[in-house]
Amino acid sequence: MANATASPQAASADSRWWMPLVMGIIAICFGLLLLAHPAETSIWVAWLVGIYWFIGGVMNLISLFIDRTMWGWKLVAGVLGIFAGLLVLDAMGNKPLLATIGLATVYVWVLGITGIIHGIAQLVMAFQGGGWGVGLLGLLNIVLGGFLMANAAQASLVLPWVFAIFAIGGGIAAIFMAFKLKSA
């Protein structure tokens, strides 16, 4: 009878509490797979990334015929997605472990470049009155970004364990959230 007086939003949350539970369980399983079999799971993930990029590129091109807004960006994203997907899938077909390490190295480079750009932005904010704490964080981001870029191949080899820890932690948090939603 408590649900009869609840708001529609509360009733909606009550009926979907299991979604974060399932997502949490899947995340924990994925994390455990990465810990137990890092090479095989990473190869599987690389295959999925290639398929995802290819399908995403095709969908971007198809969306050009449905909605012509931002057609230039859709065209570029579609062509790049198809090209990147085919490149990854071709490399995975020839030398899957080497292709997986290469894909992880590219990811580490992206993280490094993002860290440097974020650090520069923080330094600019610090000089514009943001304070020395923001400046120190900016310097730390630049140093860590540079470290990642200088050691991208080595950093890519530890990515499975880093992702495993984040997946398990996120999965546990999602499960706690599911039970919190259920009890609310």
PyMOL CGO cylinders between C-alpha atoms (Angstrom):
from pymol import cmd
from pymol.cgo import CYLINDER

trace = [
    CYLINDER, 0.00, 0.00, 0.00, 2.99, 2.29, 0.47, 0.3, 1, 1, 1, 1, 1, 1,
    CYLINDER, 2.99, 2.29, 0.47, 3.52, 2.48, -3.27, 0.3, 1, 1, 1, 1, 1, 1,
    CYLINDER, 3.52, 2.48, -3.27, -0.06, 3.66, -3.82, 0.3, 1, 1, 1, 1, 1, 1,
    CYLINDER, -0.06, 3.66, -3.82, 0.70, 6.99, -2.13, 0.3, 1, 1, 1, 1, 1, 1,
    CYLINDER, 0.70, 6.99, -2.13, 4.23, 7.36, -3.50, 0.3, 1, 1, 1, 1, 1, 1,
    CYLINDER, 4.23, 7.36, -3.50, 5.04, 9.83, -6.21, 0.3, 1, 1, 1, 1, 1, 1,
    CYLINDER, 5.04, 9.83, -6.21, 5.48, 8.60, -9.80, 0.3, 1, 1, 1, 1, 1, 1,
    CYLINDER, 5.48, 8.60, -9.80, 9.23, 9.23, -9.51, 0.3, 1, 1, 1, 1, 1, 1,
    CYLINDER, 9.23, 9.23, -9.51, 9.49, 7.10, -6.39, 0.3, 1, 1, 1, 1, 1, 1,
    CYLINDER, 9.49, 7.10, -6.39, 7.48, 4.32, -8.01, 0.3, 1, 1, 1, 1, 1, 1,
    CYLINDER, 7.48, 4.32, -8.01, 9.77, 4.47, -11.01, 0.3, 1, 1, 1, 1, 1, 1,
    CYLINDER, 9.77, 4.47, -11.01, 12.87, 4.20, -8.80, 0.3, 1, 1, 1, 1, 1, 1,
    CYLINDER, 12.87, 4.20, -8.80, 11.29, 1.28, -6.91, 0.3, 1, 1, 1, 1, 1, 1,
    CYLINDER, 11.29, 1.28, -6.91, 10.76, -0.67, -10.10, 0.3, 1, 1, 1, 1, 1, 1,
    CYLINDER, 10.76, -0.67, -10.10, 14.27, -0.09, -11.45, 0.3, 1, 1, 1, 1, 1, 1,
    CYLINDER, 14.27, -0.09, -11.45, 16.41, -0.84, -8.41, 0.3, 1, 1, 1, 1, 1, 1,
    CYLINDER, 16.41, -0.84, -8.41, 17.63, -4.06, -10.01, 0.3, 1, 1, 1, 1, 1, 1,
    CYLINDER, 17.63, -4.06, -10.01, 19.31, -2.26, -12.94, 0.3, 1, 1, 1, 1, 1, 1,
    CYLINDER, 19.31, -2.26, -12.94, 22.32, -0.99, -10.95, 0.3, 1, 1, 1, 1, 1, 1,
    CYLINDER, 22.32, -0.99, -10.95, 22.44, -4.41, -9.24, 0.3, 1, 1, 1, 1, 1, 1,
    CYLINDER, 22.44, -4.41, -9.24, 22.82, -6.21, -12.57, 0.3, 1, 1, 1, 1, 1, 1,
    CYLINDER, 22.82, -6.21, -12.57, 25.30, -3.63, -13.84, 0.3, 1, 1, 1, 1, 1, 1,
    CYLINDER, 25.30, -3.63, -13.84, 27.31, -3.96, -10.63, 0.3, 1, 1, 1, 1, 1, 1,
    CYLINDER, 27.31, -3.96, -10.63, 27.43, -7.74, -10.89, 0.3, 1, 1, 1, 1, 1, 1,
    CYLINDER, 27.43, -7.74, -10.89, 28.54, -7.51, -14.54, 0.3, 1, 1, 1, 1, 1, 1,
    CYLINDER, 28.54, -7.51, -14.54, 31.22, -4.95, -13.64, 0.3, 1, 1, 1, 1, 1, 1,
    CYLINDER, 31.22, -4.95, -13.64, 32.57, -7.14, -10.85, 0.3, 1, 1, 1, 1, 1, 1,
    CYLINDER, 32.57, -7.14, -10.85, 32.63, -10.19, -13.15, 0.3, 1, 1, 1, 1, 1, 1,
    CYLINDER, 32.63, -10.19, -13.15, 34.46, -8.15, -15.79, 0.3, 1, 1, 1, 1, 1, 1,
    CYLINDER, 34.46, -8.15, -15.79, 36.98, -6.94, -13.19, 0.3, 1, 1, 1, 1, 1, 1,
    CYLINDER, 36.98, -6.94, -13.19, 37.56, -10.48, -11.93, 0.3, 1, 1, 1, 1, 1, 1,
    CYLINDER, 37.56, -10.48, -11.93, 38.06, -11.68, -15.52, 0.3, 1, 1, 1, 1, 1, 1,
    CYLINDER, 38.06, -11.68, -15.52, 40.64, -8.94, -16.04, 0.3, 1, 1, 1, 1, 1, 1,
    CYLINDER, 40.64, -8.94, -16.04, 42.46, -9.96, -12.86, 0.3, 1, 1, 1, 1, 1, 1,
    CYLINDER, 42.46, -9.96, -12.86, 42.36, -13.69, -13.59, 0.3, 1, 1, 1, 1, 1, 1,
    CYLINDER, 42.36, -13.69, -13.59, 43.04, -13.57, -17.35, 0.3, 1, 1, 1, 1, 1, 1,
    CYLINDER, 43.04, -13.57, -17.35, 44.33, -10.10, -18.26, 0.3, 1, 1, 1, 1, 1, 1,
    CYLINDER, 44.33, -10.10, -18.26, 45.68, -10.92, -21.74, 0.3, 1, 1, 1, 1, 1, 1,
    CYLINDER, 45.68, -10.92, -21.74, 42.68, -12.92, -22.96, 0.3, 1, 1, 1, 1, 1, 1,
    CYLINDER, 42.68, -12.92, -22.96, 40.14, -10.45, -21.55, 0.3, 1, 1, 1, 1, 1, 1,
    CYLINDER, 40.14, -10.45, -21.55, 42.04, -7.49, -23.00, 0.3, 1, 1, 1, 1, 1, 1,
    CYLINDER, 42.04, -7.49, -23.00, 42.07, -9.14, -26.42, 0.3, 1, 1, 1, 1, 1, 1,
    CYLINDER, 42.07, -9.14, -26.42, 38.30, -9.71, -26.14, 0.3, 1, 1, 1, 1, 1, 1,
    CYLINDER, 38.30, -9.71, -26.14, 37.81, -6.03, -25.18, 0.3, 1, 1, 1, 1, 1, 1,
    CYLINDER, 37.81, -6.03, -25.18, 39.96, -4.90, -28.12, 0.3, 1, 1, 1, 1, 1, 1,
    CYLINDER, 39.96, -4.90, -28.12, 37.76, -6.92, -30.50, 0.3, 1, 1, 1, 1, 1, 1,
    CYLINDER, 37.76, -6.92, -30.50, 34.68, -5.26, -28.99, 0.3, 1, 1, 1, 1, 1, 1,
    CYLINDER, 34.68, -5.26, -28.99, 36.25, -1.80, -29.37, 0.3, 1, 1, 1, 1, 1, 1,
    CYLINDER, 36.25, -1.80, -29.37, 36.91, -2.45, -33.06, 0.3, 1, 1, 1, 1, 1, 1,
    CYLINDER, 36.91, -2.45, -33.06, 33.36, -3.69, -33.63, 0.3, 1, 1, 1, 1, 1, 1,
    CYLINDER, 33.36, -3.69, -33.63, 31.93, -0.76, -31.64, 0.3, 1, 1, 1, 1, 1, 1,
    CYLINDER, 31.93, -0.76, -31.64, 33.91, 1.82, -33.63, 0.3, 1, 1, 1, 1, 1, 1,
    CYLINDER, 33.91, 1.82, -33.63, 32.93, 0.24, -36.94, 0.3, 1, 1, 1, 1, 1, 1,
    CYLINDER, 32.93, 0.24, -36.94, 29.21, 0.06, -36.09, 0.3, 1, 1, 1, 1, 1, 1,
    CYLINDER, 29.21, 0.06, -36.09, 29.31, 3.57, -34.63, 0.3, 1, 1, 1, 1, 1, 1,
    CYLINDER, 29.31, 3.57, -34.63, 30.84, 4.88, -37.85, 0.3, 1, 1, 1, 1, 1, 1,
    CYLINDER, 30.84, 4.88, -37.85, 28.20, 3.17, -39.97, 0.3, 1, 1, 1, 1, 1, 1,
    CYLINDER, 28.20, 3.17, -39.97, 25.44, 4.56, -37.73, 0.3, 1, 1, 1, 1, 1, 1,
    CYLINDER, 25.44, 4.56, -37.73, 26.89, 8.08, -38.05, 0.3, 1, 1, 1, 1, 1, 1,
    CYLINDER, 26.89, 8.08, -38.05, 26.79, 7.80, -41.83, 0.3, 1, 1, 1, 1, 1, 1,
    CYLINDER, 26.79, 7.80, -41.83, 23.24, 6.41, -41.77, 0.3, 1, 1, 1, 1, 1, 1,
    CYLINDER, 23.24, 6.41, -41.77, 22.16, 9.29, -39.53, 0.3, 1, 1, 1, 1, 1, 1,
    CYLINDER, 22.16, 9.29, -39.53, 23.17, 11.68, -42.32, 0.3, 1, 1, 1, 1, 1, 1,
    CYLINDER, 23.17, 11.68, -42.32, 20.15, 10.49, -44.29, 0.3, 1, 1, 1, 1, 1, 1,
    CYLINDER, 20.15, 10.49, -44.29, 17.81, 10.91, -41.33, 0.3, 1, 1, 1, 1, 1, 1,
    CYLINDER, 17.81, 10.91, -41.33, 18.97, 14.22, -39.87, 0.3, 1, 1, 1, 1, 1, 1,
    CYLINDER, 18.97, 14.22, -39.87, 21.19, 16.60, -41.84, 0.3, 1, 1, 1, 1, 1, 1,
    CYLINDER, 21.19, 16.60, -41.84, 22.13, 18.85, -38.92, 0.3, 1, 1, 1, 1, 1, 1,
    CYLINDER, 22.13, 18.85, -38.92, 25.87, 18.90, -38.28, 0.3, 1, 1, 1, 1, 1, 1,
    CYLINDER, 25.87, 18.90, -38.28, 26.36, 16.78, -41.39, 0.3, 1, 1, 1, 1, 1, 1,
    CYLINDER, 26.36, 16.78, -41.39, 30.08, 17.62, -41.59, 0.3, 1, 1, 1, 1, 1, 1,
    CYLINDER, 30.08, 17.62, -41.59, 30.81, 16.29, -38.12, 0.3, 1, 1, 1, 1, 1, 1,
    CYLINDER, 30.81, 16.29, -38.12, 28.69, 13.21, -38.73, 0.3, 1, 1, 1, 1, 1, 1,
    CYLINDER, 28.69, 13.21, -38.73, 30.52, 12.52, -41.99, 0.3, 1, 1, 1, 1, 1, 1,
    CYLINDER, 30.52, 12.52, -41.99, 33.95, 12.90, -40.38, 0.3, 1, 1, 1, 1, 1, 1,
    CYLINDER, 33.95, 12.90, -40.38, 32.94, 10.84, -37.33, 0.3, 1, 1, 1, 1, 1, 1,
    CYLINDER, 32.94, 10.84, -37.33, 31.44, 8.16, -39.55, 0.3, 1, 1, 1, 1, 1, 1,
    CYLINDER, 31.44, 8.16, -39.55, 34.45, 7.83, -41.82, 0.3, 1, 1, 1, 1, 1, 1,
    CYLINDER, 34.45, 7.83, -41.82, 36.89, 7.90, -38.89, 0.3, 1, 1, 1, 1, 1, 1,
    CYLINDER, 36.89, 7.90, -38.89, 34.82, 5.35, -36.96, 0.3, 1, 1, 1, 1, 1, 1,
    CYLINDER, 34.82, 5.35, -36.96, 34.69, 2.95, -39.88, 0.3, 1, 1, 1, 1, 1, 1,
    CYLINDER, 34.69, 2.95, -39.88, 38.41, 3.43, -40.61, 0.3, 1, 1, 1, 1, 1, 1,
    CYLINDER, 38.41, 3.43, -40.61, 39.43, 2.98, -36.96, 0.3, 1, 1, 1, 1, 1, 1,
    CYLINDER, 39.43, 2.98, -36.96, 37.15, -0.02, -36.54, 0.3, 1, 1, 1, 1, 1, 1,
    CYLINDER, 37.15, -0.02, -36.54, 38.48, -1.73, -39.66, 0.3, 1, 1, 1, 1, 1, 1,
    CYLINDER, 38.48, -1.73, -39.66, 42.06, -0.92, -38.65, 0.3, 1, 1, 1, 1, 1, 1,
    CYLINDER, 42.06, -0.92, -38.65, 41.60, -2.47, -35.21, 0.3, 1, 1, 1, 1, 1, 1,
    CYLINDER, 41.60, -2.47, -35.21, 39.71, -5.50, -36.55, 0.3, 1, 1, 1, 1, 1, 1,
    CYLINDER, 39.71, -5.50, -36.55, 42.35, -6.11, -39.24, 0.3, 1, 1, 1, 1, 1, 1,
    CYLINDER, 42.35, -6.11, -39.24, 45.15, -5.87, -36.70, 0.3, 1, 1, 1, 1, 1, 1,
    CYLINDER, 45.15, -5.87, -36.70, 43.24, -8.14, -34.32, 0.3, 1, 1, 1, 1, 1, 1,
    CYLINDER, 43.24, -8.14, -34.32, 42.92, -10.73, -37.09, 0.3, 1, 1, 1, 1, 1, 1,
    CYLINDER, 42.92, -10.73, -37.09, 46.67, -10.74, -37.74, 0.3, 1, 1, 1, 1, 1, 1,
    CYLINDER, 46.67, -10.74, -37.74, 48.34, -10.30, -34.34, 0.3, 1, 1, 1, 1, 1, 1,
    CYLINDER, 48.34, -10.30, -34.34, 45.73, -9.94, -31.60, 0.3, 1, 1, 1, 1, 1, 1,
    CYLINDER, 45.73, -9.94, -31.60, 48.05, -9.52, -28.61, 0.3, 1, 1, 1, 1, 1, 1,
    CYLINDER, 48.05, -9.52, -28.61, 50.22, -6.94, -30.36, 0.3, 1, 1, 1, 1, 1, 1,
    CYLINDER, 50.22, -6.94, -30.36, 47.15, -5.08, -31.60, 0.3, 1, 1, 1, 1, 1, 1,
    CYLINDER, 47.15, -5.08, -31.60, 45.68, -5.07, -28.09, 0.3, 1, 1, 1, 1, 1, 1,
    CYLINDER, 45.68, -5.07, -28.09, 48.87, -3.61, -26.64, 0.3, 1, 1, 1, 1, 1, 1,
    CYLINDER, 48.87, -3.61, -26.64, 48.92, -1.03, -29.43, 0.3, 1, 1, 1, 1, 1, 1,
    CYLINDER, 48.92, -1.03, -29.43, 45.32, -0.03, -28.73, 0.3, 1, 1, 1, 1, 1, 1,
    CYLINDER, 45.32, -0.03, -28.73, 46.09, 0.26, -25.01, 0.3, 1, 1, 1, 1, 1, 1,
    CYLINDER, 46.09, 0.26, -25.01, 49.17, 2.36, -25.80, 0.3, 1, 1, 1, 1, 1, 1,
    CYLINDER, 49.17, 2.36, -25.80, 47.04, 4.76, -27.84, 0.3, 1, 1, 1, 1, 1, 1,
    CYLINDER, 47.04, 4.76, -27.84, 44.64, 4.98, -24.91, 0.3, 1, 1, 1, 1, 1, 1,
    CYLINDER, 44.64, 4.98, -24.91, 47.54, 5.81, -22.56, 0.3, 1, 1, 1, 1, 1, 1,
    CYLINDER, 47.54, 5.81, -22.56, 48.69, 8.52, -24.99, 0.3, 1, 1, 1, 1, 1, 1,
    CYLINDER, 48.69, 8.52, -24.99, 45.18, 10.01, -24.97, 0.3, 1, 1, 1, 1, 1, 1,
    CYLINDER, 45.18, 10.01, -24.97, 45.21, 9.98, -21.15, 0.3, 1, 1, 1, 1, 1, 1,
    CYLINDER, 45.21, 9.98, -21.15, 48.63, 11.63, -21.12, 0.3, 1, 1, 1, 1, 1, 1,
    CYLINDER, 48.63, 11.63, -21.12, 47.67, 14.36, -23.58, 0.3, 1, 1, 1, 1, 1, 1,
    CYLINDER, 47.67, 14.36, -23.58, 44.42, 14.96, -21.68, 0.3, 1, 1, 1, 1, 1, 1,
    CYLINDER, 44.42, 14.96, -21.68, 46.37, 15.28, -18.43, 0.3, 1, 1, 1, 1, 1, 1,
    CYLINDER, 46.37, 15.28, -18.43, 48.77, 17.80, -19.93, 0.3, 1, 1, 1, 1, 1, 1,
    CYLINDER, 48.77, 17.80, -19.93, 45.97, 19.89, -21.44, 0.3, 1, 1, 1, 1, 1, 1,
    CYLINDER, 45.97, 19.89, -21.44, 44.03, 19.78, -18.18, 0.3, 1, 1, 1, 1, 1, 1,
    CYLINDER, 44.03, 19.78, -18.18, 47.19, 20.76, -16.27, 0.3, 1, 1, 1, 1, 1, 1,
    CYLINDER, 47.19, 20.76, -16.27, 47.83, 23.73, -18.55, 0.3, 1, 1, 1, 1, 1, 1,
    CYLINDER, 47.83, 23.73, -18.55, 44.24, 24.87, -18.06, 0.3, 1, 1, 1, 1, 1, 1,
    CYLINDER, 44.24, 24.87, -18.06, 44.69, 24.61, -14.28, 0.3, 1, 1, 1, 1, 1, 1,
    CYLINDER, 44.69, 24.61, -14.28, 47.90, 26.65, -14.45, 0.3, 1, 1, 1, 1, 1, 1,
    CYLINDER, 47.90, 26.65, -14.45, 46.09, 29.35, -16.41, 0.3, 1, 1, 1, 1, 1, 1,
    CYLINDER, 46.09, 29.35, -16.41, 43.32, 29.35, -13.79, 0.3, 1, 1, 1, 1, 1, 1,
    CYLINDER, 43.32, 29.35, -13.79, 45.95, 29.58, -11.01, 0.3, 1, 1, 1, 1, 1, 1,
    CYLINDER, 45.95, 29.58, -11.01, 47.57, 32.65, -12.60, 0.3, 1, 1, 1, 1, 1, 1,
    CYLINDER, 47.57, 32.65, -12.60, 44.14, 34.24, -13.02, 0.3, 1, 1, 1, 1, 1, 1,
    CYLINDER, 44.14, 34.24, -13.02, 43.45, 34.09, -9.30, 0.3, 1, 1, 1, 1, 1, 1,
    CYLINDER, 43.45, 34.09, -9.30, 42.58, 30.44, -8.77, 0.3, 1, 1, 1, 1, 1, 1,
    CYLINDER, 42.58, 30.44, -8.77, 45.20, 30.01, -6.05, 0.3, 1, 1, 1, 1, 1, 1,
    CYLINDER, 45.20, 30.01, -6.05, 48.37, 28.04, -5.59, 0.3, 1, 1, 1, 1, 1, 1,
    CYLINDER, 48.37, 28.04, -5.59, 46.49, 24.79, -4.91, 0.3, 1, 1, 1, 1, 1, 1,
    CYLINDER, 46.49, 24.79, -4.91, 45.06, 24.80, -8.42, 0.3, 1, 1, 1, 1, 1, 1,
    CYLINDER, 45.06, 24.80, -8.42, 48.54, 25.60, -9.76, 0.3, 1, 1, 1, 1, 1, 1,
    CYLINDER, 48.54, 25.60, -9.76, 50.09, 22.66, -7.92, 0.3, 1, 1, 1, 1, 1, 1,
    CYLINDER, 50.09, 22.66, -7.92, 47.40, 20.33, -9.24, 0.3, 1, 1, 1, 1, 1, 1,
    CYLINDER, 47.40, 20.33, -9.24, 48.08, 21.69, -12.72, 0.3, 1, 1, 1, 1, 1, 1,
    CYLINDER, 48.08, 21.69, -12.72, 51.79, 20.95, -12.38, 0.3, 1, 1, 1, 1, 1, 1,
    CYLINDER, 51.79, 20.95, -12.38, 51.00, 17.47, -11.08, 0.3, 1, 1, 1, 1, 1, 1,
    CYLINDER, 51.00, 17.47, -11.08, 48.70, 16.82, -14.05, 0.3, 1, 1, 1, 1, 1, 1,
    CYLINDER, 48.70, 16.82, -14.05, 51.40, 17.96, -16.48, 0.3, 1, 1, 1, 1, 1, 1,
    CYLINDER, 51.40, 17.96, -16.48, 54.04, 15.77, -14.84, 0.3, 1, 1, 1, 1, 1, 1,
    CYLINDER, 54.04, 15.77, -14.84, 51.76, 12.71, -14.73, 0.3, 1, 1, 1, 1, 1, 1,
    CYLINDER, 51.76, 12.71, -14.73, 50.62, 13.29, -18.32, 0.3, 1, 1, 1, 1, 1, 1,
    CYLINDER, 50.62, 13.29, -18.32, 54.22, 13.58, -19.46, 0.3, 1, 1, 1, 1, 1, 1,
    CYLINDER, 54.22, 13.58, -19.46, 55.14, 10.44, -17.51, 0.3, 1, 1, 1, 1, 1, 1,
    CYLINDER, 55.14, 10.44, -17.51, 52.33, 8.51, -19.17, 0.3, 1, 1, 1, 1, 1, 1,
    CYLINDER, 52.33, 8.51, -19.17, 53.36, 9.69, -22.62, 0.3, 1, 1, 1, 1, 1, 1,
    CYLINDER, 53.36, 9.69, -22.62, 57.04, 8.90, -22.00, 0.3, 1, 1, 1, 1, 1, 1,
    CYLINDER, 57.04, 8.90, -22.00, 56.22, 5.40, -20.75, 0.3, 1, 1, 1, 1, 1, 1,
    CYLINDER, 56.22, 5.40, -20.75, 53.11, 4.63, -22.80, 0.3, 1, 1, 1, 1, 1, 1,
    CYLINDER, 53.11, 4.63, -22.80, 54.03, 1.05, -23.69, 0.3, 1, 1, 1, 1, 1, 1,
    CYLINDER, 54.03, 1.05, -23.69, 54.83, 0.13, -20.10, 0.3, 1, 1, 1, 1, 1, 1,
    CYLINDER, 54.83, 0.13, -20.10, 51.73, 1.90, -18.78, 0.3, 1, 1, 1, 1, 1, 1,
    CYLINDER, 51.73, 1.90, -18.78, 49.56, 0.07, -21.31, 0.3, 1, 1, 1, 1, 1, 1,
    CYLINDER, 49.56, 0.07, -21.31, 50.67, -3.25, -19.86, 0.3, 1, 1, 1, 1, 1, 1,
    CYLINDER, 50.67, -3.25, -19.86, 49.20, -2.41, -16.44, 0.3, 1, 1, 1, 1, 1, 1,
    CYLINDER, 49.20, -2.41, -16.44, 45.89, -1.09, -17.83, 0.3, 1, 1, 1, 1, 1, 1,
    CYLINDER, 45.89, -1.09, -17.83, 44.06, -4.42, -17.40, 0.3, 1, 1, 1, 1, 1, 1,
    CYLINDER, 44.06, -4.42, -17.40, 44.73, -4.37, -13.66, 0.3, 1, 1, 1, 1, 1, 1,
    CYLINDER, 44.73, -4.37, -13.66, 43.83, -0.67, -13.36, 0.3, 1, 1, 1, 1, 1, 1,
    CYLINDER, 43.83, -0.67, -13.36, 40.56, -1.29, -15.22, 0.3, 1, 1, 1, 1, 1, 1,
    CYLINDER, 40.56, -1.29, -15.22, 39.93, -4.37, -13.07, 0.3, 1, 1, 1, 1, 1, 1,
    CYLINDER, 39.93, -4.37, -13.07, 40.25, -2.37, -9.86, 0.3, 1, 1, 1, 1, 1, 1,
    CYLINDER, 40.25, -2.37, -9.86, 37.95, 0.37, -11.18, 0.3, 1, 1, 1, 1, 1, 1,
    CYLINDER, 37.95, 0.37, -11.18, 35.41, -2.20, -12.46, 0.3, 1, 1, 1, 1, 1, 1,
    CYLINDER, 35.41, -2.20, -12.46, 35.30, -4.06, -9.14, 0.3, 1, 1, 1, 1, 1, 1,
    CYLINDER, 35.30, -4.06, -9.14, 35.08, -0.83, -7.14, 0.3, 1, 1, 1, 1, 1, 1,
    CYLINDER, 35.08, -0.83, -7.14, 32.40, 0.59, -9.42, 0.3, 1, 1, 1, 1, 1, 1,
    CYLINDER, 32.40, 0.59, -9.42, 30.51, -2.69, -9.33, 0.3, 1, 1, 1, 1, 1, 1,
    CYLINDER, 30.51, -2.69, -9.33, 30.49, -2.74, -5.54, 0.3, 1, 1, 1, 1, 1, 1,
    CYLINDER, 30.49, -2.74, -5.54, 29.30, 0.89, -5.48, 0.3, 1, 1, 1, 1, 1, 1,
    CYLINDER, 29.30, 0.89, -5.48, 26.51, 0.05, -7.97, 0.3, 1, 1, 1, 1, 1, 1,
    CYLINDER, 26.51, 0.05, -7.97, 25.36, -2.88, -5.85, 0.3, 1, 1, 1, 1, 1, 1,
    CYLINDER, 25.36, -2.88, -5.85, 25.23, -0.69, -2.75, 0.3, 1, 1, 1, 1, 1, 1,
    CYLINDER, 25.23, -0.69, -2.75, 23.27, 1.90, -4.75, 0.3, 1, 1, 1, 1, 1, 1,
    CYLINDER, 23.27, 1.90, -4.75, 20.80, -0.77, -5.90, 0.3, 1, 1, 1, 1, 1, 1,
    CYLINDER, 20.80, -0.77, -5.90, 20.04, -1.84, -2.34, 0.3, 1, 1, 1, 1, 1, 1,
    CYLINDER, 20.04, -1.84, -2.34, 19.78, 1.82, -1.27, 0.3, 1, 1, 1, 1, 1, 1,
    CYLINDER, 19.78, 1.82, -1.27, 17.25, 2.40, -4.06, 0.3, 1, 1, 1, 1, 1, 1,
    CYLINDER, 17.25, 2.40, -4.06, 15.32, -0.70, -3.08, 0.3, 1, 1, 1, 1, 1, 1,
    CYLINDER, 15.32, -0.70, -3.08, 15.09, 0.33, 0.57, 0.3, 1, 1, 1, 1, 1, 1,
    CYLINDER, 15.09, 0.33, 0.57, 14.09, 3.92, -0.28, 0.3, 1, 1, 1, 1, 1, 1,
]
cmd.load_cgo(trace, "trace")
